[in-house]
Amino acid sequence: MLFLWQVLSLFPVIRRLREANLALRFEARLDLVEVVGSLLLFGGSLMSLMAAESWVWLGLAGFPLLTAVYVMKGVHWLRARRPRA
């Protein structure tokens, strides 16, 4: 069910990629990579539980993507909070 929810969250993110505002498109790109990383993580876990083979490598591929996105979002958040000089 959680995997399906992640797949459904792709549609609004893809729609936001077509925005005219450059800042909104940047946020949409970060959200897109976050959703793809989550899909890899949940999909790898789900496939490892359901299939006879090990699909853990697919889940592990989602961790670096999610880490990179959260680092970029944190940097973006800290820059937005910094007082303008």
C-alpha positions in Angstrom: 0.0 0.0 0.0 2.8 2.4 0.8 4.5 1.6 -2.5 1.3 2.5 -4.3 1.1 5.7 -2.4 4.6 6.6 -3.5 3.7 5.9 -7.1 0.6 8.1 -6.9 2.7 10.9 -5.5 4.7 11.0 -8.7 1.9 12.7 -10.7 1.7 16.0 -8.8 5.5 16.2 -8.8 5.7 15.7 -12.5 3.0 18.4 -13.0 5.1 20.8 -10.9 8.1 20.2 -13.2 6.3 22.2 -15.9 6.0 25.4 -13.8 7.4 28.6 -15.1 9.1 29.6 -11.9 12.7 28.3 -11.7 12.7 27.9 -7.9 9.5 25.8 -8.0 11.0 23.6 -10.7 14.2 23.1 -8.6 12.0 22.0 -5.6 10.0 19.7 -7.9 13.2 18.1 -9.1 14.3 17.5 -5.6 10.9 16.0 -4.8 11.1 13.8 -7.9 14.5 12.4 -6.8 13.1 11.9 -3.3 10.1 9.9 -4.6 12.3 7.8 -6.9 14.6 7.1 -4.0 11.7 6.1 -1.8 10.3 3.9 -4.6 13.7 2.1 -4.9 13.9 1.6 -1.1 10.3 0.3 -0.7 10.4 -1.6 -4.0 13.7 -3.3 -3.1 12.3 -4.3 0.3 9.1 -5.5 -1.1 10.8 -7.5 -3.8 13.2 -9.1 -1.2 10.2 -10.2 0.9 8.1 -11.5 -2.0 10.7 -13.0 -4.4 13.0 -15.9 -3.8 16.1 -13.9 -4.9 17.7 -11.1 -3.0 16.7 -7.6 -4.2 18.3 -5.8 -1.3 20.7 -4.1 -3.7 17.7 -2.2 -5.2 16.7 -1.0 -1.8 20.2 0.0 -1.0 20.3 2.1 -4.2 17.6 4.3 -2.7 19.6 5.3 0.4 22.2 7.5 -1.4 19.5 9.2 -3.4 17.5 10.0 -0.3 20.6 11.1 1.5 21.6 13.5 -1.3 18.1 15.0 -1.5 17.8 15.5 2.2 21.2 17.2 2.3 20.2 19.5 -0.6 16.9 20.3 1.1 18.7 21.1 4.3 21.2 23.4 2.6 18.4 25.1 0.8 16.5 25.5 4.1 19.5 26.9 5.9 20.2 29.4 3.1 16.6 30.6 3.2 16.8 31.2 7.0 20.1 33.2 6.7 19.4 36.9 7.1 20.0 38.9 4.0 22.9 41.3 4.2 
